[in-house]
Amino acid sequence: MTKNNWTREETIIAFNVYCKIPFKNSSKSHPKIIKYANIIGRSPSALNMKVGNFGRLDPELKKQGIVGLAHGSKLEEDVWKEFNGNWEKLAFESEQLIAKFSNRLVEEVSEIEIKDIKEGTERETIVKQRVNQSFFRSTVLSSYYSKCCITGLSIPDFLVASHIIPWSRNAEERLNPRNGLCLNSIHDKAFDRGFITITPEFNIRVSSILYDFEKEKAVQDFFFKFENQKIDLPDKFLPKKGFLDYHYHNIFKK
C-alpha cells in the first residue's frame, strides 16, 4: 500500500491513535493500529511509525527514558503544537475526521448512544459532549493499560476515567488526560467524594472519616490496605501534580 506524503487530516487521526494506545504496546499488529490504518488507507506499519514519531515529541516519555522514533516530519510537530494542550479541539476534530474517512456519523465511530434527541442545536451539543467524554475515557484508560491504578483491576466494565479536578470545576481541563486517573468504580466514587486522595507524590491517602468504619473487613480491604502506597503510573499523560494538589486541598476530607 503505497501513498504520497501524509496529509494534515491523516496526521491528526494518527495523533488520536497515539492517545488511545499504550505506547509500549503499539505495533503494526495492534488491533487499533490495524483498524485506523484501514480507515485512512495506510499500512499498519506506516501508522505505527507515525505513533512512534509522536512519541519522540512527548516530554513525559523522555523523562522516563522512553523515546519514540528518532526522526519525524514538520507536520507532526505542527499537529503536536496545535493540539497538545487543546484537548477539546483534538477530541472532537479528530473523531469527526475518523467519521469522515469512514463515511459514518461521528457518534457511530465514537460508539456513543444518542436516543430520543431531536435534530438541532441540542443534539449537536450532546453529541459533541459525549464524543469528547468517550475520547477522554479511551485516552485515560489506555494510558494505564486498562488497569485501576490503585488495585490493578482490569475488568473493563468496572473501570472509570476519573477526573482529578471535577468536571464541573474547571472547564478548560475537562478533557486533559493528565487530569484523569483509571480507577475502579468504588475507588472512583470514593475519590470523587473526597474519601481518598492521591498526593502530588502519587501516594494514596485515606480520609480520617473512614476510621469510624476501620473495624469492617471490607473497609480494610478496599481502603486502609492501600494507605500510603503509590499508584501505578502510566507511561504517558502522567497525572499533573498541580491537579493532585488541588484535589488534596479542595476535595479530600482531611
C-alpha positions in Angstrom: 0.0 0.0 0.0 2.0 3.0 -1.3 0.8 6.5 -0.8 2.0 10.1 -1.0 3.0 12.2 1.9 0.8 12.3 4.9 -2.0 14.9 4.9 -2.8 17.1 7.9 -6.1 15.2 8.4 -4.3 11.8 8.4 -1.7 13.2 10.9 -4.4 14.4 13.2 -6.0 10.9 13.2 -2.6 9.5 13.9 -2.3 11.7 17.0 -5.8 10.5 18.0 -4.5 6.9 17.8 -1.3 7.9 19.7 -3.6 8.9 22.6 -5.6 5.7 22.5 -2.9 3.1 22.6 -0.4 2.4 25.4 2.9 3.5 23.9 4.8 0.3 24.7 2.1 -1.8 23.2 2.0 0.0 19.9 2.9 -2.3 17.0 1.8 -3.0 13.4 -0.2 -5.9 14.7 -2.1 -4.0 17.4 -5.9 -4.2 16.6 -6.4 -0.4 16.9 -3.4 0.3 14.6 -4.9 -2.1 12.0 -8.3 -0.6 12.4 -7.3 3.0 11.9 -4.8 2.2 9.3 -7.6 0.7 7.2 -9.8 3.7 7.8 -7.2 6.2 6.4 -5.9 3.8 3.7 -2.4 3.5 5.2 -0.5 0.3 6.1 -0.4 -0.7 9.8 3.4 -0.3 9.6 3.1 3.3 8.4 0.6 4.3 11.1 2.6 2.6 13.8 5.6 4.6 12.7 3.6 7.8 13.0 2.6 6.9 16.5 6.3 6.4 17.3 7.0 9.7 15.8 4.6 11.4 18.1 6.3 9.6 21.0 9.5 11.5 20.3 7.7 14.8 20.9 6.2 13.8 24.3 8.3 15.3 27.1 6.8 13.0 29.7 8.1 9.9 27.8 11.5 11.5 27.6 11.6 12.0 31.4 11.0 8.3 31.8 13.7 7.3 29.4 11.1 6.2 26.8 11.8 7.5 23.4 9.8 7.4 20.1 11.4 7.1 16.7 14.3 9.3 16.1 13.0 11.1 13.0 9.7 12.7 12.0 8.1 15.4 10.0 7.5 19.0 10.4 3.7 18.3 10.1 3.8 16.1 13.1 5.4 18.8 15.1 2.8 21.3 13.9 -0.1 19.0 14.8 1.5 18.3 18.3 1.9 22.1 18.9 -1.7 22.8 17.8 -3.5 20.0 19.7 -1.3 19.0 22.7 -3.0 21.0 25.5 -6.0 21.8 23.4 -7.7 18.5 24.2 -11.3 19.5 23.4 -10.3 20.6 19.9 -8.3 17.4 19.4 -11.1 15.1 20.7 -13.9 16.3 18.5 -12.0 17.3 15.4 -10.1 14.0 15.2 -13.2 12.0 15.8 -15.0 14.0 13.1 -12.2 13.2 10.7 -12.4 9.5 11.6 -16.1 9.6 10.8 -15.4 11.4 7.5 -12.8 8.8 6.4 -15.2 6.0 7.5 -18.3 7.6 5.8 -20.2 7.3 9.1 -21.6 9.6 11.7 -19.3 10.8 14.5 -21.5 9.3 17.2 -21.2 5.9 15.4 -17.4 5.9 15.2 -17.2 7.0 18.8 -19.6 4.3 19.8 -21.9 6.5 21.8 -25.7 6.2 22.1 -27.9 9.2 21.2 -31.6 8.3 21.6 -34.8 10.3 21.6 -33.0 13.6 21.0 -34.3 15.6 18.0 -32.0 17.2 15.4 -30.8 20.7 16.1 -28.5 22.6 18.4 -29.3 20.5 21.5 -28.4 17.3 19.7 -25.2 18.7 18.4 -24.2 19.9 21.8 -24.9 16.5 23.4 -23.1 14.6 20.6 -20.0 16.7 21.0 -20.0 16.4 24.8 -20.4 12.6 24.6 -17.8 12.2 21.8 -15.4 14.2 23.9 -16.1 12.2 27.0 -15.6 8.9 25.1 -12.2 10.2 23.8 -11.2 11.2 27.4 -12.1 7.7 28.7 -10.2 5.9 25.9 -7.1 8.1 26.4 -7.0 7.7 30.2 -7.7 4.0 30.3 -5.2 3.2 27.6 -2.5 5.2 29.4 -3.0 3.0 32.4 -3.1 -0.2 30.3 -6.8 -0.5 31.2 -6.0 -1.3 34.9 -7.1 0.5 38.0 -4.1 2.5 39.2 -4.9 1.5 42.9 -5.9 -2.1 42.7 -4.7 -3.3 39.3 -8.3 -4.4 38.5 -8.7 -4.8 34.7 -12.3 -5.7 34.2 -13.4 -3.1 31.6 -17.0 -2.7 32.9 -15.7 -1.7 36.3 -13.2 0.9 35.2 -13.7 4.7 35.2 -11.7 7.5 33.7 -11.9 9.6 36.9 -11.4 13.4 36.8 -8.9 14.7 39.4 -10.3 18.2 39.2 -14.0 17.6 38.9 -15.7 18.1 35.5 -17.8 21.0 37.0 -14.9 23.0 38.4 -12.6 23.5 35.5 -13.9 23.5 32.0 -10.5 24.1 30.4 -9.1 20.9 31.9 -12.1 18.6 31.4 -10.5 16.6 28.6 -6.9 16.8 29.6 -5.7 13.2 30.1 -3.3 14.4 32.7 -6.5 15.4 34.7 -7.5 11.7 34.7 -6.9 8.5 36.6 -8.0 5.0 35.8 -9.9 3.8 38.8 -12.4 1.0 39.5 -15.9 2.2 40.2 -15.7 2.0 44.0 -12.5 3.9 44.3 -13.7 6.4 41.7 -16.7 7.2 43.9 -14.5 7.4 47.0 -12.1 9.7 45.1 -14.9 11.9 43.8 -16.4 12.3 47.3 -13.0 13.0 48.9 -12.8 9.8 51.0 -9.4 9.1 49.4 -6.9 11.2 47.6 -3.6 10.8 45.8 -0.9 13.2 46.8 1.4 15.1 44.3 3.9 12.4 45.2 1.4 9.8 43.9 0.8 8.3 47.3 -2.7 7.1 48.3 -4.2 8.8 51.4 -7.4 7.7 53.2 -9.7 10.2 54.9 -9.9 10.1 58.7 -13.7 9.9 58.3 -13.3 6.2 57.3 -11.7 5.4 60.7 -15.2 5.3 62.0 -15.5 2.1 59.9 -12.0 0.7 60.3 -13.1 -2.5 62.0 -15.0 -3.5 59.0 -13.1 -6.0 56.9 -14.4 -4.6 53.7 -13.2 -1.1 54.6 -9.8 -2.5 55.5 -9.6 -4.4 52.2 -10.9 -1.6 50.0 -9.2 1.3 51.6 -6.7 1.0 54.5 -4.6 -1.7 52.9 -3.7 0.9 50.2 -2.8 3.7 52.7 0.5 5.4 51.7 1.0 3.1 48.8 1.9 4.6 45.4 -0.4 4.3 42.5 0.6 2.5 39.3 1.7 5.3 37.0 1.0 5.5 33.3 3.8 5.7 30.7 2.3 8.8 29.2 -0.1 11.5 30.4 1.2 11.4 33.9 -1.2 12.9 36.4 -0.3 16.6 36.8 0.9 17.4 40.3 -1.0 20.7 40.3 -4.3 18.8 39.7 -3.5 16.3 42.5 -2.6 19.2 44.8 -6.0 20.8 44.1 -7.8 17.6 44.9 -5.8 17.1 48.1 -6.6 20.6 49.4 -10.1 21.1 48.0 -11.8 17.7 47.7 -10.2 15.4 50.2 -11.9 15.2 53.5 -8.9 15.5 55.9 
